[in-house]
Amino acid sequence: MDKPTIKWIGSPNFSSPKGYKIIAIVNHIMSGTLIGTDAWFTNSASKVSSHFGVGKKGEIHQYVDLANHAWANGVINIPSWPLLQNGVNPNYYTVSIEHEGDSGDVMPEAQYQATLALHRWLIETLEIPVTRDNIIGHYRIDSVNKINCPGTGFPWDRLFKDLQGGSDVLEVAVLLFTKEDYWAGADVSAKNGYCAIFIRPADQSVPVDAMNANKLIVVGGSTTKHPNEVLLSGNNKYDTAAAVAKYLG
């Protein structure tokens, strides 16, 4: 993936590397203009920054080097993000993108294409999985003060569809260790609104659509290391059956 055209602005507001792997992209709304954000982030008194800003005309500005930590996501307030690491500032394992505009604005096509290109480049560069827990809005970290960030007009569905190469992102999927686990998997699927069921191939790889689901319920076998996995397995088929029965309640 080619790096999109990015204009370096720079900000004095950042932290030096802390040794954590970046696992997520956090999207924000500027609630203002790109030029105003440039001024605010270059002001040391503001004590805030983001890695990138995307303007309505498709401009991409960079304020903080990817090797350093921007000051965008540090406040945790009634979060709904399961990948939060206890006791660790979220800034240390996230990269942030600000978007010019206000909540509810329809994103212009030039701005959408720019943020899509930026997401694609970051996903490849930082090896970030394309799931709804690895590409999030600021409201997932602070649901009180940032409830409308990145805005009600943010094109989540279109973004995920394009990042997935045109396929839909499943909310929940069930992954079976073998076809013998089908009936247990069918019951788990029914409990989750008859969600999609996948069977691991002989090489034990995980189908792409299953791995990219927002939540993956694994029946039998070992962990997939999916970021939002429910593992219903044991040392044998009887332990797995017991785990499934407990899950079904």
Buried (B, 14 or more C-beta within 10 A) or exposed (E): EEEBEBEEBBBBBBBEEEEBEBBBBBBBBBBBBBEEBBEBBBBEEBEBBBBBBBBBEBBBBBBBBBEBBBBBBBBEEEBEBEBBEEEEBBBBBBBBBBBBBBBEBEBBEBBBBBBBBBBBBBBEEBEBBBBBBBBBBBBBBBBEEBBBBBBEBBBBEEBBBBBBEEEEBBEBBBBBBEEEBBEBBBBBBEBBEEBBBBBBEEEEEBBEBBBBBBBBBBBBBEEBEBBBBBBBBBEEBEEBBEBBEEBEE
